[in-house]
Each structure stands twice: as structure tokens, then as C-alpha cells.
Amino acid sequence: MPPVYSLVIPIYNEEAVLPLLLHRLDALMDALDGPAEAILVDDGSRDASPIVLEARARADARYRFIRLSRNFGHQVAITTGMARAAGRAVIVMDADLQDPPEVVLDMVAKWKEGIQVVYAERTARAGESRFKRLTADLFYRLLGSLSEVEIPRNVGDFRLVDRKALDAFLAMPERDRFVRGMFAWVGFRQAVVKFDRPPRAAGETKYSLAKMLHLAASGVVSFSDAPLRLALWAGLAISSLAILYGLYVIAMWTMNADFARGWSSIAVLVTFLGGANMLMTGVLGVYVGRVYAEVKRRPLYVIEREAGFATSADQTASRDEAAARRA
């Protein structure tokens, strides 16, 4: 019998939190009103995480284990797990327990009302610095003003997705993925469940400032062409100023003005224009680089090994049975 619920948990160097995580996942799957599976995606961990996860997958039939060949990143690990999920409702959550598994029950209640995407909104962010809360708020405000689709604020990747919405998500082929934006783009009926985000249960965050900036850049570039338009208008404004300055120089020349003392201002202008040109070229280069990454058509991820999944024949039968049930 195929699972009704699939829990997808990306994991990277979370050895310290795994005992508590697995205990609370056990309790959650026991509380759900249908069969469930937990897909644990190890994103190239360097600690003992894959050993613990694979052992659990081999000991408990409800668990699946996927080991990626290297660290492909949080967003790709999420996609990997969702691509292998067999449930009618797929729930994504982080391993650090800042996404409380108990909130899933509230999400399921919304799903049973016919909601196809249920996302969890953080009303409080315990254990986070003032700087992180401020930068997160600025990021969501910036993305909301630039994006062509409405992306909810204070929402991460903790969400429940109906099979129909998941199929639409998996059909999107881009390599540089911003999952929360992609689910906002696919549409369908969406609703929110609010919760207070607790601090990490154990260990340290794996999202450094550099990774957060990369994720923010991915969100802006993937869902908005505003940087290109900004480069266009900035270039137009600088060119207009240069023309006005040229007209000023011609006017002063006709009046026989002495320009011998104007070289410093010319040097400043040339330097400014050169820097602006490099900036605009850099913005364009970011988009061209994304296009280059897409046209190479490399696999999104590479699986090193896995455990807990059915054989190919069993998987085919399960997919056929699930499709018949949906029909």
C-alpha cells in the first residue's frame, strides 16, 4: 500500500540532532491518519549522519535513505527527496527541529479542506540574532517588491504540497532552484499555518552568511528581471548626465573659458563611468551565467547510494496504484 504522506528531510552534518529528530518523526508518523514514509536525504555530510540514517532506513520500513555523492546544496537536496516521494501529500522540513514536526498535523488539516499548498509562516524566530532577523525581513521585502509572483514573507521551505502541485514543481527543469519561489509560481490553492519557530535543538546552523546571500541572489535573479531593468535605466541616466556635461563643455568652449584646471573632474567622471560600466556588465553576466548553466543540461544531483526504497517493479506498481486512487 503506497504511503499517503511523505516527509522529506534534507540533512547536512546534523549528527548531534539526529536521535531527537528520529524520535519525533516516529511520533509524528504514528499520529498521522494514514501510512507515511520519511525520506532522509544526506547532502554529502562529513560526520556520522549517513551511518545513522542508513541504519534507520534498513531497520524501519517507514524510512528511506538517500546519500548524494557530494554537497549539492539545500534546495537540490529538497528536490531530490520530493522527486522520490510516493505520498499524496509531501511535507518538507529541516532536520534541526526549528520546523516542529507537530505543526505538520495542522498542515494536514488544511490539506483535507482542499488546500494544495500549505506553508508555515514564522511568527517568532527564537534563537536568532537581531542581525539575522533584520536581514531576513529586508530580504523578504526586497524580493516581494521585485518578484513577478507574490512570495510569502517569513516563510522558508517548511510546507505541505499536494501531489498535483508537486508534479507541477517537478516539471520545472531549472538547475538553480529557489524552492519557495517555485511553489509560489505554480499557484493552486494555498494557505498558511502560523507557528513560533524554536531555536535549534542541537548543533550549529549550516547556513553561513555567504550561503544566505547566495540564496537571496538566487531568489532575486530567478524570479525577477529587475536587476537588468535597473542596469538599463542606470545606464540611461549616466549617459544623459554625460551628454549634459558635454553640452556644458561646448558652451564654455564657445565662451573661451579656460579648461586647464578641469582634469581632476574629468578623471573622476571617467572612473565613475568605467565603474558603472563594469557594474552593468556584471549584472548582465549573472544572467548569462545562469543561461550557461542551464544549457549544459547536467544532472541536478547524483545519488551515491540509497536504502529503504522498494524494487523497481514494486515502485511501478505503487505509482500505478497511487495514480488509480487519485483518478
N, C-alpha and C positions, 0 to 999 in steps of 0.2 A: 504494500500500500504506500503510495507516494506521500511525502510529508505535506501538511497544509502550510506549515511555517518553516521558513529557512532563516537562520540567524547567521549573518556574515560579520566576522570579526577580524580585521587586519591586525597583525601583531609584528612588532619590531623591537627586539631586546626588552621584553616585558617579563623576564623570568621571575622577578620579585612579586608580581601581582597575580601570576597565573593560578596558584592554589585558590585564592579567594574568587577569582573570575570564574573558574570552572565550577566551584561550589554554587555560585549564584546563577550560573547558566543552568545547572541541574535543577535548581529550584524553579527557575522560570519555565523550563520545558515541562516540568511536572504540573505547573499551574495553567498552562495553555490548554484550550479545549479541543485540541487536535494533535496528531503526530507532528513532531518537529525535528529538525536537524540543525546542528551548529557547524558551520564551515569555518575553520580556523586557518587563515592564510598567513603563513610566515613569510615576511618580506625580507628574506636574507639576513635573519638575526645572527649575531655573532656570540650570543650567550647560549644557555641551555634550553631556551624556549622551544626549538624544534623537537628536541628529545622528549620533553614533557608533552607536547601537543600530539606527536605521533603515537606515543604510548597511550594517551587517552583515546585517540581515534581507533586504535586496534583493540582496546578493552571495552569500549562502549559503542554500540551500533548507531547511536544517535549523532555521533561526532564524525566529521570529515576533516582531513588534514591536507593542506597543500603547501608545499615548500617551493618558493620561487628560487631561481638559480642565482639571483643577486637581489640587491635592494632596488626595486623599480619605483618605489615611492608609494605614499599612502593612497593616492587616488587610483593608481593602477592596481594595487592590492585589493581595493574595494571592488573594482570592476572584475577582477579575476574571480572573486568569491561569488559575485552576483551571476556571472556567466555560468557557473557550475551549480547554482541553486535550483532545486526542483520544486520548491513550495509555491503555493498560490499567492502567499504573502511573504515578501522578503524584507527582513529588518537588518539594517546596517548600524553597527555601534562600535565604539572604540573599546580597546582592551583595558584601558586604565580605570574603568568604572566611573569615570566622570559622566558617562552616559549610563545612568542607572538602569539595569535590566528590568526592574519593576515597572518602569514607565511604559514598557512595551505593552503591558496589559491595557493601558489607556489607549494606546495606538490601535490595538486590535479592536477595541470597542468602536472607534471611529471607522475603521475599515469595514466592520459589519454593517455600518449605516450606509455603505455605498461609496465611501471616500476612497479614492485610488492612490493618493499620495498623502501620507500623514507625516509631517515633520515636527521635530521637537524644538521648541524655542526656549532659550535660556533666559529666565527672568532674573537670575542672580548667578554670579561666577565666583564661587568661593575658592580661595587658594591661589588667585591670580593677582599679579601686581597691578598697581594703578596704571603703569605704563602700558601693559598688555591690554587692559580693558579700554583705555583711551584709544590706542591704535586700532583695536578691533572695531570700535564704534566708528572711527574715521573711515576705516576700510569699507564697512557696510554702507556708510553714507555716500562715499565716493562711487562705489560700484552701483548703488541704486540710482545715482544721478547720471551715470554714463551708460549703463546697460540698456539694451533694447528690450529686455524682458524684466519683469519685476522679481527680484531675488529677495526673499525674506531676510530681515535683519536678525542678528543674534541667533542664527541657525547654522549648525555645522552639517555633518553628514549623517547624523543620527535621525533615521527616518524609516517608515514602513512604506513599501511600494507594492502595489498590486501587480499581478503577473502581466496584465496588459500594458501598464506603464513601464514595467521592466523590459518587456520585449521592444518597446519603442526606444528605450535608453540603449539597449544593446545593439540596436541597428545603427546607432550613431558611430561612425568609424574614426573620429579624430584621435590622434595619438596624445596630444597634450590636453589632459582631461581636467575639467573643473566640475566635479560631480554634482554639487549642489546647484550650480547654474544650469547644468544639463537637465536636471529634473524640473527646474522651473520652466525651462524652454519647452519640454514635451507637453506641458499643460495637464489636462484631465482635472478631475475634481480633487482639490487639495484642501487640507485642513491642518490646524495647528494643535499641538498638545504642549502646554507650558510646564516647565519644571525648574527647580533650583539646582544648578549644577554644583555638585560637591567637589572638593579637592581630590587630587589623585589618591587612590588607595595605597599605592606604594610605588617606589621607583621615581624616575625623573622624566620630565617631558622630552620627547624626541623631536619636537618641532622647535628648532632653533629660530633665531630672528631671520637668518638667511632663508630658511625654508618657508617661513611665513611670508617673507617678501616675494619669494618665487611664486607661491600660491596666489598671492594678491595680484601679481603681474599676469599670471595665467588667467585669472578671472576677468581682469580688465581687457586683455588682448583677445581672449576667446569670445567675449560677449559684447564687444563694443569696438567700433572703428573711430571712436572719439579721439584717440591719440593721433591718428592720421589726419583727421579734420583739424585738430588743434595745430599740427605741424603746418598744414596748408594755410590757415589763417595767420599764424605767426610769421610764416614766410612772406605772406602778402603784406602784413603790417611793416615788417622790416624793410621790404623792398620799397614800400611807399615812403617810409622815412628817408631812405637813401635817395629817392627821387627828389623829395623836398629839399634835402640837403644839397643835392646837385643844382637845383634851381637857385638856391641861396648863393652858392658859389658863383654861378653865372652872373647873377645880379650884382654881386660885389665886384666881380671882374669888370663888368661894364662901367662901374663907377671908379675904376682904377684903384681899388683897395689893395693894401699890402697884405699878402698872404704868407709872408716869410715866417711868421710865428704860428702857423697853424698845423705844423707836422705832428704835434702830440695828439691833437684831436683826431687827425686822420689815422694815426696808429691805433687809437682806441676804437675807432669805427671799424677798421679792417679786422682787428682782433675780435670785436663783437660779432661782426658778420661771419667771420670764419667759424667761431664757436657755435653760432646759431645754425650754420650750415651742417656742421658735424652732428649737432643735436637732432636735426630733422632727418639726416641720413641714418642716424642710429635708430630712430623711431621706425623708419621705413624698413631698416634691416631686421628689426624684431619680427615684423610681419612676414618678410621674405624668408627668414629663418624658419618660421612656423610652416610656411608652404613647403620649404625644402624637406622638413622632417616628415610631412605628410606624404609627399610624392615618393619617398624611399620605400614606403609600404612594408617596413619591418614589422615583425610580430609585436604586439603590445606588451607581451610578457612571455617568459619561458619558465615552464614548470620543471623543477628538478626531480621531485618525487611527490607522491600523494598516498593517502591511506584512508580507508573507511568508505570509499565510493563503491558502488555496485559495478558489476561487469558491464561491458558494452551492451550485451543483449538485455540485461536487466534494466539498464538506463533507458534503452529504447522503449522497452515495454512500459516503464514508468512514465516516460514522456507521452506515450500514446494514451495511457490511461488518464493522465492529467489533462490532456487535450480533450478527451471524450467527456470528462467531468465538466470542463469549462463550457463545452458546447451544450 
